[in-house]
Amino acid sequence: MSQAFFVKGQPVQENAGATTEPADELLEEYVYDSLFGDAEVFTMETDEGEPIRVLYVGGGFQSASYLGERRFEPVFEYYRAFDHLFEAPLDVRQVLMIGGGAYSYPKHLLTTRENVAIDVVEIDPAVVEIARQHFFVDELEKTHGPQGSGRLRTIVADGVDYIAQRATASTDAIINDSFDGTNPTGLLLTPESIAHAKRCLTPGGLYLLNAVVDEEDTTQAVGAAMTALADHFAYVYEIPCIDLEFSGADNYLVIATDTPCFFSGVTSVLCA
């Protein structure tokens, strides 16, 4: 089997071990309608012989999941990097995630942190149903949804509209992992949207952004995001979360807050 290479928001690459057409290395494939075109679910096998299920929407990979006992573990490094939020001097209890996809980080968060709740805002109802059917979110909801621990809530809405309408400062961390197909949701990084997001945060709260960039565009893309956030937050941190196993582009975690923090792996900081 060929090694699978995919990074969120990146289009399928030739000879990458995955195509939009059925191939020998695909163990299964499903296609659904979604707001951004065909939503395709592949199950593939890596060189190590471990199957991985992938969600491909609107021309780009959006999420991936292990199967079996590892089904709640994050595949991509940048999902594990979101755990940097727990290094802040803040008792994080409530997280808001914009862009649910296949719920890769919510699965990890809810099964490793007993006292943390997460609201997931996903614009596409078809993607929510795909996540339930193919990515074990139905199981996650039974345990942690309203009928379980109550720590997981799904909101089907546009993330831009949702944060604009959410009035209370009740969220400790906002994670922006929203993509329109292969492109980040740019409207979430306008001055207005950042101001709305900050209004939702508790004092010292964190705004986390997954920035996916091509190697040659790293400085410009990450720098632009950091500058936009620095207009509203006192400190903005950059943490590379490069995935050597599943490559194709580079991921950078950007964290903005008004409180000085000592995050591991930081390579640059903007201060007000």
Backbone as a ProteinNet text record, in pm:
[ID]
protein_1_A
[PRIMARY]
MSQAFFVKGQPVQENAGATTEPADELLEEYVYDSLFGDAEVFTMETDEGEPIRVLYVGGGFQSASYLGERRFEPVFEYYRAFDHLFEAPLDVRQVLMIGGGAYSYPKHLLTTRENVAIDVVEIDPAVVEIARQHFFVDELEKTHGPQGSGRLRTIVADGVDYIAQRATASTDAIINDSFDGTNPTGLLLTPESIAHAKRCLTPGGLYLLNAVVDEEDTTQAVGAAMTALADHFAYVYEIPCIDLEFSGADNYLVIATDTPCFFSGVTSVLCA
[TERTIARY]
83.5	0	87.5	39	110.9	85.7	186.7	168.5	67.4	-24.8	-123.8	-67.6	-78	-32.6	-149.7	-183.8	-292.8	-283.2	-311.5	-314.3	-440.1	-505.8	-632.8	-622.5	-724.2	-730.7	-646.9	-573.7	-490	-557.8	-546.8	-605.9	-530.8	-597.3	-530.6	-413.9	-301.7	-182.9	-160.5	-110.2	-80.8	21.3	-0.3	87.1	91.5	-13.7	-13.8	-71.7	-116.3	-173.7	-322.1	-384.6	-529.4	-575.1	-684.1	-741.5	-889.5	-954	-1098.7	-1168.4	-1093.7	-1149.8	-1116.7	-1204.8	-1173.4	-1039.3	-959.6	-828.3	-805.3	-703.5	-679	-651.4	-584.1	-547	-662.1	-777.2	-892.3	-966.8	-983.6	-1056.1	-1206.8	-1248.1	-1389.5	-1399.5	-1512.8	-1534	-1683.1	-1720.3	-1858.3	-1857.8	-1964.1	-1975.6	-2111.7	-2111.9	-2233.7	-2237.2	-2356.8	-2370.8	-2340.4	-2278.6	-2252.7	-2261.3	-2250.7	-2256.4	-2142.2	-2031.5	-1912.8	-1882.2	-1986.1	-1967.5	-1966.2	-1909.9	-1906.4	-1825.3	-1881.1	-1808.4	-1776.9	-1649.4	-1606.3	-1538.2	-1568.9	-1508.1	-1428.9	-1298.4	-1210.5	-1160.9	-1147.7	-1067.4	-947.8	-828	-703.5	-612.8	-505.2	-407.8	-270.8	-199.3	-65.7	37.8	163	270.8	280.2	239.7	244.3	128.1	37.5	-73.9	-190.5	-191.1	-299.1	-401.2	-528	-628.3	-657	-675.5	-710.1	-825.8	-925.9	-1043.9	-1029.2	-1059.2	-1033.8	-1162.5	-1181.2	-1291.8	-1235.6	-1289.5	-1241.5	-1361.1	-1356.3	-1471.1	-1425.1	-1496.5	-1473	-1334.3	-1273.3	-1141.1	-1024.6	-1050.8	-940.7	-969.4	-864.9	-879	-917.1	-1012.9	-1062.9	-1032.4	-1037.6	-1015.3	-971.9	-917.3	-881.6	-897.2	-916.6	-938	-878.7	-816	-782.6	-911.1	-901.7	-1015.6	-986.6	-1086.8	-1066.3	-1032	-939.1	-906	-849.5	-792.9	-730.6	-825.5	-953.8	-1048.4	-1061.8	-1028.4	-1039.4	-905.1	-798.8	-667.7	-654.7	-592.7	-572.5	-467.6	-495.7	-400.9	-294.7	-338.3	-247.2	-181.4	-59.8	16	-52.5	-113.4	-169.9	-288.4	-358.2	-464.1	-403.8	-294.5	-227.3	-174.5	-135	-80.9	-185.5	-312.4	-415.9	-408.8	-351.7	-339.2	-245.5	-172.8	-92.1	-178.5	-306.4	-393	-393.3	-364.1	-362.5	-231.2	-136.8	-14.4	-32.6	-142.9	-168.1	-206.1	-179.4	-216.8	-366.3	-445.4	-590.6	-655.5	-757	-831.7	-933.5	-892.4	-977.5	-1086.2	-1209.5	-1324.5	-1418.3	-1423.5	-1517	-1443	-1454.8	-1388.7	-1494.5	-1470.7	-1554.9	-1469.7	-1513.6	-1439.7	-1522.4	-1465.1	-1532.3	-1475.2	-1559.2	-1516.3	-1504.8	-1610.5	-1611.2	-1546.9	-1576.9	-1525.7	-1564.5	-1467.9	-1491.9	-1466.3	-1460.7	-1450.1	-1320.2	-1213.3	-1088.7	-1042.1	-1039.1	-994.1	-1097.4	-1226.1	-1323.8	-1317.6	-1295.4	-1283.3	-1166.3	-1052.9	-934.2	-955.9	-1010.3	-1028.4	-1119.9	-1234.1	-1334.9	-1292.9	-1203.8	-1160.9	-1030.3	-971.8	-848.1	-858	-962.7	-979.9	-1118	-1124.1	-1252.6	-1335.4	-1272.9	-1344	-1363	-1346.7	-1356.4	-1476.1	-1552.7	-1664.7	-1630.9	-1692.6	-1664.3	-1792.8	-1809.8	-1914.2	-1850	-1910.3	-1857.5	-1954.1	-1904.8	-1985.7	-1944.6	-2037.7	-2012.1	-2121.5	-2081.6	-2177	-2257.9	-2202.5	-2261.5	-2329	-2462.3	-2529.5	-2491.9	-2459	-2418.4	-2289.7	-2196.2	-2069.2	-2091.7	-2183.9	-2215.2	-2265.8	-2355.1	-2409.2	-2301.9	-2213.1	-2102	-2012.8	-1986.3	-1903	-1967.2	-2098.6	-2167.9	-2162.8	-2180.2	-2190.6	-2055.3	-1952.9	-1825.3	-1708.9	-1722.9	-1609.1	-1638.1	-1731.7	-1755	-1811.2	-1865.6	-1922.7	-2055.6	-2126.4	-2247.4	-2213.1	-2105.3	-2059.2	-2016.1	-1947.5	-1901.8	-2020.8	-2126.4	-2244.5	-2320	-2324	-2391.6	-2325.1	-2193.6	-2119.4	-2114.3	-2094.7	-2066	-2165.5	-2266.1	-2367.4	-2468.5	-2580.2	-2680.5	-2735.1	-2741.3	-2791.4	-2681.9	-2558.2	-2446.1	-2392.6	-2262.8	-2200.5	-2239	-2293.5	-2329.9	-2212.4	-2096.5	-1976.7	-1958.8	-2042.1	-2032.9	-2164.6	-2153.8	-2271.5	-2236.8	-2322.1	-2303.2	-2399.8	-2346.9	-2428.7	-2408.5	-2513.9	-2505.5	-2532.7	-2426.8	-2438.8	-2312.3	-2321.4	-2205	-2122.5	-1994.7	-1911.3	-1902	-1899.4	-1891.8	-2015.6	-2132.3	-2257.4	-2268.9	-2223	-2239.4	-2161.2	-2035.8	-1958.1	-2006.3	-2064.8	-2118.2	-2239.7	-2314.5	-2437.9	-2418.7	-2306.7	-2281.5	-2233.7	-2313.3	-2290.6	-2207.8	-2211	-2150.1	-2004.7	-1924.6	-1783.4	-1774	-1807.5	-1818.3	-1727.7	-1642	-1556.7	-1410.9	-1342.6	-1202.4	-1108.5	-1146.9	-1061	-1148	-1115.1	-1178.7	-1076.2	-1112.9	-1025.6	-1085.5	-1013.7	-1057.5	-991	-1068.4	-1018.6	-1113.7	-1158.3	-1262.2	-1202.5	-1250.7	-1205.9	-1325.7	-1320.1	-1414.7	-1346.4	-1361.1	-1288.2	-1140.1	-1063.2	-917.6	-873.1	-965.8	-928.6	-974.2	-890.6	-935.9	-1053	-1139.8	-1254.4	-1205.4	-1178.7	-1116.1	-1198.1	-1331.7	-1416.6	-1400.1	-1343.9	-1321.6	-1200.1	-1119.4	-1001.7	-1014.3	-1135.3	-1155.2	-1150.4	-1122.5	-1123.2	-1253.7	-1365.6	-1495.3	-1509.5	-1473.8	-1488.8	-1394.4	-1271.8	-1178.4	-1230	-1285.6	-1341.9	-1459.7	-1544.3	-1656.7	-1604.8	-1502.6	-1447.1	-1390	-1316.9	-1257.7	-1365.7	-1476.9	-1586.3	-1643.6	-1630.1	-1682.3	-1589.6	-1465	-1365	-1369.8	-1341.8	-1324	-1191.6	-1169.3	-1041.8	-922.8	-825.6	-710.9	-737.4	-854.7	-891	-801.2	-809.2	-717.7	-792.8	-730.8	-780.5	-674.8	-711.4	-617.5	-658.3	-560.3	-584.1	-494.3	-553.4	-475.9	-448.2	-321.4	-281.6	-212.8	-270.3	-213.8	-153.9	-26.1	42.6	135.4	155.3	260	394.8	497.8	628.9	677.4	657.6	710.2	628.3	507.9	421.2	415.8	500	489	496.9	602.1	622.5	505.8	462.2	356.1	223	183.6	52.9	43.3	140	137.1	153.9	242.9	263.5	138.1	62.9	-60	-162	-174.2	-268.4	-227.1	-97.7	-49.5	-72.2	-48.6	-68	-214.4	-303.6	-447.1	-489.6	-437.6	-473.6	-406.1	-286	-213.8	-281.9	-371.2	-447.8	-552.2	-576.1	-681.2	-630.8	-517	-463.3	-322.5	-284.1	-153.9	-38.1	-63.6	42.5	-9.4	74.6	40.5	161.6	140.1	248.1	235.9	349.5	355	423.5	357	412.8	402.8	514.2	507.4	457.2	372.5	328.6	335.4	457.6	483.1	461.7	391.4	359.7	445.7	548.2	639.9	578.2	485.6	426.4	319.7	234.5	126.3	154.4	226.7	275.9	201	249.2	184.9	178.7	177	182.4	220.9	244.9	286.3	174.1	158.7	62.4	135.6	77.6	129.2	14.1	38.4	-60.1	-29.7	-129.1	-117.4	-208.8	-154.2	-231.3	-225.5	-342.9	-352.1	-419.1	-366.9	-421.5	-374.9	-437.4	-393.3	-303.1	-273.8	-191.7	-60.1	54.5	180.4	180	223.4	223.4	359	386.9	512.1	477.7	434.8	400.6	528.2	531.1	644.9	640.5	759.7	769	749.8	736.7	713.6	837.9	815.6	927.4	924	807.8	803.2	685.2	697.1	593.7	576.6	451.2	420.2	361.3	410.6	360.7	309	199.1	142.8	235.2
-119.8	0	125.5	229.7	356.6	433	509.4	596.6	705.2	730.6	835.7	969.7	1070.3	1204.3	1300	1367.1	1462.4	1558	1683.2	1786	1867.6	1903.7	1974.5	2096.3	2110.6	2225.9	2213.9	2102.9	2087.9	1996.1	2030.4	1945.1	1814.1	1714	1586.3	1608.6	1548.5	1562.5	1435.6	1452.3	1337.7	1247.9	1116.1	1016.7	1030.1	1085.1	1103.5	984.5	883.4	768	780.3	886.2	902.6	981.8	942	1013.9	1027.1	1103.3	1115.1	1004.2	917.1	802.2	675.9	572.8	447.4	392	343.8	287.9	164.8	86.6	-38.2	-17	96.3	117.2	166	198.2	240	117.5	107.7	-3.9	17.5	145.8	178.6	324.6	360.4	498	528.1	646.4	693.2	837.7	878.3	1015	1069.8	1192.9	1258.8	1401.1	1459.1	1600.1	1684.1	1800.6	1892.1	2035.3	2131.2	2271.8	2310.6	2237.9	2273.5	2170.8	2105.1	2005.4	1864.7	1771.7	1633.2	1621.1	1549.1	1511	1363.2	1330.8	1193.6	1137.4	1014.4	943.8	826.5	826.9	717.9	643.4	514.2	441.1	385.7	420.4	386.5	311.5	259.9	189	251.3	277.2	334.8	224.8	266.9	169	76.6	127	45.2	-53.1	-47	-141	-102.5	21.8	65.5	145.3	106.4	181.3	317.2	416.4	551.9	598.7	653.6	704.4	855.3	903.4	1041.8	1107.4	1234.5	1315.9	1419.3	1418.7	1505.5	1586.4	1719.6	1803.6	1925.1	1955.6	2078.9	2091.5	1979.7	1983.4	1973	1952	1941.6	1842.8	1785.7	1698.4	1781.3	1733.3	1806.6	1738.9	1607	1535.8	1393.9	1329.4	1188.7	1122.4	992.1	919.3	779.9	738.2	597.5	518.4	388.1	301.4	214.9	142.1	49.1	118.1	63.1	114.1	255.5	296.8	429.7	533.7	503.6	588.3	728.8	748.4	880.3	953	891.6	956.6	1047.5	1164.7	1252.2	1195.7	1202.7	1156.7	1263.3	1388.3	1495.5	1561	1605	1671.1	1798.7	1872.7	2001.6	1982.9	1870.6	1844.7	1824.5	1751	1735.1	1869	1956.7	2087.4	2174.7	2155	2233.7	2217.8	2108.7	2087.5	2188.9	2268.2	2375.1	2470.2	2475.4	2568	2536.9	2413.4	2375.8	2414.2	2472.4	2524.2	2668	2731.8	2869.2	2873.9	2987.3	3000.8	3028.9	2934.2	2950.2	2814.8	2812.4	2688.6	2672.1	2604.2	2590.5	2486.6	2531.9	2443	2440.6	2551.9	2560.9	2603.6	2520.8	2545.2	2560.5	2650.4	2666.9	2638	2544.5	2510.8	2547.1	2626.7	2666.6	2582.8	2498.9	2404.8	2265.8	2188.5	2056.7	1948.7	1947.9	1839.9	1705	1618.5	1486.1	1481.6	1599.1	1609.6	1548.5	1559.7	1496.8	1548.6	1681.5	1732.1	1713.7	1738.4	1710.4	1566.9	1470.1	1330.8	1315.8	1373.1	1365.4	1438.7	1559.8	1641.8	1574.3	1527	1472.5	1339.9	1268.1	1138.7	1147.1	1267.7	1282.8	1387.6	1471.9	1579	1567.6	1526.4	1494.9	1618.3	1732.8	1849.8	1959.5	1925.8	2025.4	1994.3	2097	2084.8	2158.7	2117.2	2181.6	2198.4	2318.6	2347.1	2343.8	2270.9	2258.3	2325.9	2427.5	2498.5	2450.5	2388.3	2336.3	2388.3	2451.7	2515.1	2414.7	2297.6	2203.7	2087.4	2078.2	1966.3	1831.2	1827.3	1700.3	1649.5	1740.3	1700.3	1646.7	1707.8	1657	1513.3	1486.3	1350.4	1252.4	1297.3	1210.9	1177.9	1277.7	1254.9	1153	1158.9	1061.6	921.7	912.6	782	714.1	794.1	734.2	762.9	860.5	901.9	893.5	809	770.6	883.5	987.4	1096.4	1055.3	959.9	907.1	845	771.6	711.7	820.3	921.7	1031.6	1104.5	1125.8	1195.9	1115	983.9	900.4	913.3	925.9	935.3	1077.1	1175.2	1311.3	1416.1	1376.1	1470.1	1501	1565.6	1604.8	1488.7	1369.5	1253	1181.8	1226.7	1167.6	1266.1	1294.8	1385.6	1531.3	1560.9	1698.3	1786.1	1726.9	1807.2	1838.2	1779.5	1803.5	1860.2	1973.1	2032.8	2068.2	2031.5	2064.4	2174.4	2278	2387.4	2393.8	2370.4	2380.7	2525.9	2598.5	2741.4	2789.7	2906.7	2974.4	3028.7	2995.5	3038.4	3188.5	3260	3406.1	3463.2	3413.4	3461.5	3421.8	3302.5	3252.5	3336.3	3365	3442.7	3587.7	3636.8	3773	3784	3671.9	3673.5	3624.6	3560.1	3507.7	3622.9	3658.7	3783.1	3768.2	3652.6	3640.8	3596.5	3646.7	3607.2	3479.9	3368.2	3242.2	3133.3	3166.2	3067.1	3091	2986.4	2998.8	2992.7	2919.3	2907.1	2890	2963.6	2949.3	2891.1	2782.9	2719.9	2743.7	2814.7	2841.5	2740.1	2640.1	2536.6	2526.4	2641	2646.4	2667.7	2586.6	2596.2	2589.5	2668.8	2656.8	2576.7	2444	2359.7	2366.8	2423.1	2431	2563.5	2654.8	2788.5	2813.1	2874.4	2914.6	3011	3009.7	3099.4	3239.7	3318.9	3448.4	3544.6	3533.6	3625.6	3611.4	3499.5	3482.1	3560.6	3612.1	3689.2	3836.6	3882.6	4025.3	4091.9	4222.4	4290.8	4272.6	4274	4259.1	4121.5	4017.3	3881.1	3855.6	3906.7	3888.4	3960.3	4080	4153	4076.9	4019.2	3939	3818.4	3753.1	3635.8	3672.9	3783.9	3825.4	3855.3	3911.6	3941.3	3814.4	3701.3	3574.1	3510.4	3559.2	3495.3	3546.9	3457.1	3495.8	3571.8	3646.3	3716.6	3620.9	3658.2	3571	3458.2	3459.7	3353.1	3347.4	3237.7	3208.1	3197.3	3250.5	3232	3152.5	3033.5	2946.6	2934.5	2943.6	2936.6	2831.2	2743.4	2650.4	2715.6	2748.8	2809.8	2704.4	2675.1	2577.9	2654.7	2633.6	2713.8	2626.9	2668.4	2609.1	2657.3	2577.7	2608	2747.4	2786.7	2915.3	3033.3	3007.7	3115.7	3127.2	3054.7	3047	3183.2	3259.8	3387.9	3482.5	3492.9	3587.2	3545.3	3418	3373.6	3375.5	3318.7	3315.4	3456.3	3534.1	3670.9	3755.7	3737.7	3814.6	3779.1	3650.3	3607.4	3660.8	3654.7	3703.8	3853.8	3927.5	4071.7	4107.4	4034.5	4059.5	4037.3	3933.2	3903	4000	4045.8	4137.1	4272.6	4304.8	4429.5	4421.7	4300	4282	4215.9	4147.1	4075.6	4125.4	4116.8	4168.4	4077.8	3947.6	3852.9	3756.2	3732	3635.6	3545.1	3415.2	3316.7	3228.2	3192.4	3100.7	2970.7	2857.3	2726.3	2636.2	2598.6	2504.7	2368.4	2307.9	2169.6	2092.2	2078.5	2014.6	1864.6	1808.4	1666.1	1594.7	1525.5	1459.6	1335.9	1272	1149.7	1179.8	1277.5	1313.5	1454.5	1463.4	1593.4	1642.3	1752.6	1814	1963.9	2008.1	2149.5	2154.2	2275.4	2291.4	2354.8	2306.8	2364	2445.2	2558.9	2642.7	2676.7	2660.6	2699.2	2841	2927.7	3064.9	3080.1	3130.3	3148.5	3295.3	3355.3	3494.4	3502.8	3590.3	3607.7	3741.8	3786.6	3908.7	3880.8	3755.1	3715.4	3656	3695.2	3631.4	3483.3	3401.3	3255.9	3198.8	3081.8	3013.5	2880.8	2889.4	2770.8	2703	2573.6	2500.1	2506	2511.7	2506.2	2637.7	2747.7	2877.9	2920.7	2968.5	3016.3	3167	3231.1	3376.9	3429.4	3554.6	3619	3762	3806.3	3947	4000.6	4114.1	4175	4315.5	4349.7	4482.6	4587.2
0	0	0	-63	-63.9	64.6	105	220.3	186.6	277.9	256.8	300.8	214.8	248.4	238.1	345.7	340.5	457.9	432.5	535.2	514.9	623.8	614	524.5	439.2	352.4	226.8	210.3	92.6	-8.8	-138.4	-240.6	-252.7	-310.4	-335	-429.5	-397	-480.2	-561	-680.3	-764.4	-696	-703.7	-641.8	-490.7	-431.7	-286.6	-213.4	-285.8	-217.7	-197.2	-250.8	-243.5	-364	-423.5	-535.7	-513.2	-599.1	-588.4	-665.4	-728.6	-797.8	-719.8	-724.8	-656.4	-703	-609.7	-641.6	-556.8	-594.1	-524.4	-376.6	-342	-203.3	-117	-177.1	-98.7	-48.9	81	139.5	131.2	129.1	110.7	69.3	9.2	-33.1	-34.7	19.3	17.9	-29.2	-97.9	-147.4	-106.6	-51.3	-6.5	-60.6	-68.7	-102	21.4	0.3	111	60.4	150.3	110.8	19.1	24.4	-52.5	-161	-211.7	-315.2	-256.8	-330.7	-284.2	-156.4	-61.4	60.1	48	42.8	19.3	143.3	173.9	286	229.8	255.1	212.9	336.3	325.7	422.6	348.2	397.2	330.8	427.1	372.7	454.7	434.4	543.4	534.4	514.2	500.4	484.5	605.1	721.4	843	850	752.8	749	837.9	887.4	975.1	895.1	895.5	819.9	881.5	795	834.8	747.5	810.8	738.9	722	601.8	564.9	516.2	553.8	503.6	407	284.4	176.5	126.9	142.3	108.9	30.2	-78.3	-150.9	-209.1	-244.4	-306.5	-211.3	-81.6	14	124.7	181.5	297.3	419.2	497.2	612.6	745.4	750.1	876.3	845.5	947.1	935.7	1071.6	1069.6	1194.9	1185.6	1294.3	1307.2	1330.4	1317	1342.9	1465.2	1511	1620.8	1751.1	1825.1	1958.1	1954.9	1844.4	1834.7	1774.6	1766.3	1693.6	1751.7	1879.1	1939.3	1944.4	1894.2	1892.7	1771	1785.5	1669.3	1575	1445.9	1345.2	1320.3	1307.4	1267.8	1388.6	1367.8	1474.4	1521.8	1430.3	1472.7	1567.5	1559.8	1658.3	1797	1803.8	1932.7	1982.4	1888.3	1927.1	1994.3	1964.7	2032.3	2184	2231.8	2376.5	2442.2	2363.5	2422.3	2503.9	2475.6	2549.6	2699	2734.9	2875.9	2945.3	2870.2	2930.2	2979.5	2943.1	2985.2	3132.9	3199.8	3341.3	3354.9	3311.3	3305.3	3328.3	3410.1	3434	3321.9	3216.1	3097.4	3124.9	3119.1	3139.9	3019.7	2944.2	2832.2	2705.6	2601.4	2474.1	2365.2	2273.1	2155	2032.9	1949.6	1828.6	1707.1	1618.3	1495.7	1381.9	1325.7	1223.2	1282.5	1271.6	1335.5	1252	1120.4	1036.8	1093.9	1109.2	1165.9	1316.3	1381.9	1527.9	1581.5	1506.9	1550	1685.2	1701.7	1830.8	1940.2	1917.1	2023.8	2075	1985.5	2030.3	2126.5	2088.7	2173.5	2305.5	2297.1	2416.9	2518.2	2472.6	2564.3	2625.7	2559.1	2612.3	2689.9	2698.5	2775.7	2885.6	2883.9	2982.8	3045.1	3169.5	3231.3	3266.2	3286.5	3336.5	3233.1	3105.3	2999.5	2909.9	2876.3	2783	2654.6	2544.1	2416	2335.7	2281.6	2184	2046.3	1953.9	1818.4	1722.2	1650.8	1552.8	1413.5	1343.8	1209.2	1116.8	1007.4	918.2	836	811.9	716.7	788.7	787	853.8	795.2	665.1	604.5	666.5	695.2	756.1	897.1	971.3	1105.6	1097.2	1003	989.6	943.6	855.5	812.7	931.3	1015.5	1133.7	1226.4	1239.7	1324	1264.4	1134.1	1070.1	1050	1018.6	977.8	1072.3	1162.9	1244.5	1394.5	1432.1	1572.1	1658	1595.2	1672.5	1734.9	1674.5	1739.3	1874	1878.5	2004.4	2103	2051.1	2136.4	2197.6	2118.9	2167.8	2272.2	2255.6	2355.2	2491.8	2490.3	2616	2670	2580.2	2625.6	2576.2	2500.1	2453.8	2563.1	2527.7	2627.9	2709.2	2650	2722.8	2802.2	2785.9	2859.7	2961.4	2951.9	3048.7	3024.6	2905.8	2872.9	2835.1	2811.3	2782.2	2633.6	2547.2	2403.7	2353.1	2283.4	2221	2077.7	1982.7	1842	1802	1738.9	1687.7	1537.2	1460.4	1315.3	1278.4	1244.8	1217.8	1148.8	1088.1	1033.3	1149.9	1154.7	1266.6	1279.5	1166.8	1170.2	1238.2	1197.6	1256.7	1403.6	1435.3	1571.6	1672.3	1642.4	1739.6	1745.4	1635.3	1636.1	1726.9	1739.5	1817.6	1960.6	1988.1	2122.8	2211.3	2308.7	2381	2508.2	2571.9	2703.9	2696.2	2789.5	2799.5	2882.3	2819.4	2892.8	2839.4	2742.9	2678.5	2717.9	2761	2800.2	2680.8	2577.2	2459.1	2335.5	2230.7	2100.3	2005	1937.4	1838.3	1700.9	1615.5	1479	1386.5	1345.6	1254.3	1135.4	1089.7	987.4	849.3	753	614.8	522.3	413.7	304.2	194.7	201.6	107.1	135.3	40.7	58.4	117.8	142.9	189.5	332.4	416	549.5	538.2	637.4	637.4	673.4	570.2	589.8	672.8	665.9	740.6	891.8	936.8	1080.8	1129	1037.3	1076.4	1039.1	1010.7	993.9	1130.8	1137.1	1267.3	1343	1270.5	1336.7	1400.1	1326.7	1379.6	1496.4	1487.4	1599	1723	1703.8	1817.3	1878	1794.3	1844.7	1923.1	1869.3	1936.6	2072.6	2076.9	2205	2307.8	2262.9	2354.7	2418.2	2348.7	2400.2	2503.9	2512.4	2597.4	2741.1	2834	2973	2986.6	3095.8	3113.7	3103.9	3020.7	2998.7	2901.9	2836.8	2744.3	2622.5	2550.3	2440.6	2308.5	2204.1	2067.2	1992.2	1943.5	1874.1	1728.3	1639.6	1496.3	1433.8	1353.2	1272.4	1138.6	1113.1	986.7	901.1	783.9	690.6	574.4	549.4	448.3	365.2	240.1	158.5	209.8	188.5	245.5	206.7	79.6	34.8	86.5	139.7	185.4	336.8	408.4	553.3	619.9	591.3	659.4	635.7	512.7	479.1	541.8	527.4	573.8	725.5	792.4	938	994.3	934.8	981.4	969.9	861.4	843.7	950.1	981.5	1085.4	1221.4	1251	1380.3	1393.2	1284.4	1288.4	1310.3	1243.7	1260.5	1405.3	1467.1	1605.7	1703	1668.6	1757.4	1770.2	1678.3	1689.5	1800.6	1852.3	1952.6	2081.5	2073.4	2188.7	2220.1	2346.4	2389.2	2346.5	2336.1	2302.4	2196	2094.6	1989.9	1968.5	1980	1975.3	1850.8	1794.5	1680.2	1723.4	1695.9	1729.3	1605.9	1544.3	1431.9	1478.3	1398.3	1426.5	1295.9	1247	1118.5	1132	1035.1	1037.9	934.9	979.7	887.2	823.7	893.3	839.3	736	765.9	674.8	624.8	513.3	469.3	346.9	288.8	175.1	194.1	318.2	355.6	502.8	552.2	691.4	772.9	894.9	988.5	1094.1	1129	1236.1	1329.3	1457.3	1557.2	1601.6	1592.8	1640.1	1761	1871.3	1994.6	2034.9	2056.2	2098.2	2234.7	2320.9	2455	2511.3	2617.1	2683.6	2802.9	2827.3	2941.4	2892.9	2947.9	2906.3	2942	2847.6	2866.2	2826.5	2873.5	2839.9	2773	2646.5	2570.9	2520.6	2524.8	2470	2317.8	2256.6	2111.1	2038.8	2111.6	2048.1	1969.3	1845.3	1763.7	1742.9	1763.6	1754.7	1835	1878.4	1959.6	1913.6	1904.2	1885.2	2014.1	2060	2182.8	2153.6	2218.1	2198.9	2259.6
[MASK]
++++++++++++++++++++++++++++++++++++++++++++++++++++++++++++++++++++++++++++++++++++++++++++++++++++++++++++++++++++++++++++++++++++++++++++++++++++++++++++++++++++++++++++++++++++++++++++++++++++++++++++++++++++++++++++++++++++++++++++++++++++++++++++++++++++++++++++++++

